[in-house]
Amino acid sequence: MSRIIFFVLIVAVIYFAWRSMRLKQIQLEKRLDKQEKANLAEHKNDMPGEKMVSCANCGLYVPISEAVYSNGKYYCCRQHAMKGPKAH
């Protein structure tokens, strides 16, 4: 009978030790996830972007590097630059 109690105690100690280590691991993972999310939030605004401009004819927004500049206005393509700004 004493051997059975001894083995039950050994199993219980092993179980609680494993459970304790697992809880610590979960807490560490949660902390790391929070740190990663904080780092992503910090660097989100650091991502390189490009200024967008509106076509004076159709209103479509295009990156400034792809826009056609004519007579002080930006256009989405050469055809719209030739037509000129749309009269509203």
C-alpha positions as a Markdown table, in Angstrom:
| # | Residue | x | y | z |
|---|---|---|---|---|
| 1 | Met | 0.0 | 0.0 | 0.0 |
| 2 | Ser | 2.8 | 2.4 | 0.8 |
| 3 | Arg | 4.4 | 1.8 | -2.6 |
| 4 | Ile | 1.2 | 2.8 | -4.3 |
| 5 | Ile | 1.0 | 6.0 | -2.3 |
| 6 | Phe | 4.7 | 6.7 | -3.1 |
| 7 | Phe | 4.1 | 6.2 | -6.9 |
| 8 | Val | 1.0 | 8.4 | -6.8 |
| 9 | Leu | 3.1 | 11.1 | -5.0 |
| 10 | Ile | 5.9 | 10.8 | -7.6 |
| 11 | Val | 3.3 | 11.1 | -10.5 |
| 12 | Ala | 1.7 | 14.1 | -8.8 |
| 13 | Val | 5.1 | 15.9 | -8.3 |
| 14 | Ile | 6.0 | 15.2 | -12.0 |
| 15 | Tyr | 2.6 | 16.5 | -13.1 |
| 16 | Phe | 2.8 | 19.7 | -11.1 |
| 17 | Ala | 6.4 | 20.4 | -12.1 |
| 18 | Trp | 5.4 | 19.9 | -15.8 |
| 19 | Arg | 2.3 | 22.1 | -15.3 |
| 20 | Ser | 4.4 | 24.9 | -13.7 |
| 21 | Met | 7.0 | 24.8 | -16.5 |
| 22 | Arg | 4.2 | 24.9 | -19.1 |
| 23 | Leu | 2.5 | 27.9 | -17.4 |
| 24 | Lys | 5.8 | 29.8 | -17.3 |
| 25 | Gln | 6.3 | 29.0 | -21.0 |
| 26 | Ile | 2.8 | 30.3 | -21.9 |
| 27 | Gln | 3.5 | 33.5 | -19.9 |
| 28 | Leu | 6.8 | 34.0 | -21.7 |
| 29 | Glu | 5.1 | 33.5 | -25.1 |
| 30 | Lys | 2.4 | 36.1 | -24.2 |
| 31 | Arg | 5.1 | 38.6 | -23.2 |
| 32 | Leu | 7.0 | 38.0 | -26.4 |
| 33 | Asp | 3.8 | 38.4 | -28.4 |
| 34 | Lys | 3.1 | 41.8 | -26.7 |
| 35 | Gln | 6.6 | 42.9 | -27.4 |
| 36 | Glu | 6.3 | 41.9 | -31.1 |
| 37 | Lys | 3.0 | 43.8 | -31.4 |
| 38 | Ala | 4.5 | 46.8 | -29.8 |
| 39 | Asn | 7.5 | 46.7 | -32.1 |
| 40 | Leu | 5.2 | 46.4 | -35.1 |
| 41 | Ala | 3.1 | 49.4 | -34.0 |
| 42 | Glu | 6.3 | 51.4 | -33.5 |
| 43 | His | 7.7 | 50.6 | -36.9 |
| 44 | Lys | 4.3 | 50.8 | -38.8 |
| 45 | Asn | 4.8 | 54.5 | -39.4 |
| 46 | Asp | 8.4 | 53.9 | -40.4 |
| 47 | Met | 7.5 | 52.0 | -43.5 |
| 48 | Pro | 8.5 | 53.9 | -46.6 |
| 49 | Gly | 5.6 | 55.3 | -48.5 |
| 50 | Glu | 5.0 | 57.6 | -51.5 |
| 51 | Lys | 2.9 | 60.7 | -51.8 |
| 52 | Met | -0.3 | 60.1 | -53.7 |
| 53 | Val | -1.7 | 62.8 | -56.0 |
| 54 | Ser | -5.2 | 63.2 | -57.5 |
| 55 | Cys | -5.7 | 63.3 | -61.2 |
| 56 | Ala | -7.1 | 66.8 | -62.2 |
| 57 | Asn | -9.3 | 65.2 | -64.8 |
| 58 | Cys | -10.8 | 62.0 | -63.3 |
| 59 | Gly | -9.8 | 62.3 | -59.6 |
| 60 | Leu | -8.0 | 59.0 | -59.5 |
| 61 | Tyr | -5.1 | 58.9 | -56.9 |
| 62 | Val | -1.8 | 57.7 | -58.3 |
| 63 | Pro | 1.7 | 57.7 | -56.8 |
| 64 | Ile | 3.6 | 60.9 | -57.5 |
| 65 | Ser | 6.3 | 58.9 | -59.3 |
| 66 | Glu | 3.8 | 57.6 | -61.8 |
| 67 | Ala | 1.8 | 60.8 | -62.2 |
| 68 | Val | 2.0 | 63.1 | -65.3 |
| 69 | Tyr | 2.7 | 66.7 | -64.4 |
| 70 | Ser | 1.4 | 69.3 | -66.8 |
| 71 | Asn | 0.6 | 73.0 | -66.4 |
| 72 | Gly | 0.9 | 72.9 | -62.6 |
| 73 | Lys | -1.5 | 69.9 | -62.2 |
| 74 | Tyr | -1.1 | 66.1 | -61.8 |
| 75 | Tyr | -2.8 | 63.6 | -64.1 |
| 76 | Cys | -3.0 | 59.8 | -64.1 |
| 77 | Cys | -2.0 | 59.4 | -67.8 |
| 78 | Arg | -0.9 | 61.4 | -70.8 |
| 79 | Gln | -4.4 | 61.3 | -72.3 |
| 80 | His | -5.9 | 63.1 | -69.3 |
| 81 | Ala | -3.0 | 65.6 | -69.3 |
| 82 | Met | -3.8 | 66.4 | -72.9 |
| 83 | Lys | -7.5 | 66.9 | -72.1 |
| 84 | Gly | -6.7 | 69.1 | -69.2 |
| 85 | Pro | -8.5 | 69.6 | -65.9 |
| 86 | Lys | -12.2 | 68.6 | -65.8 |
| 87 | Ala | -14.6 | 71.5 | -65.4 |
| 88 | His | -16.7 | 70.9 | -62.3 |
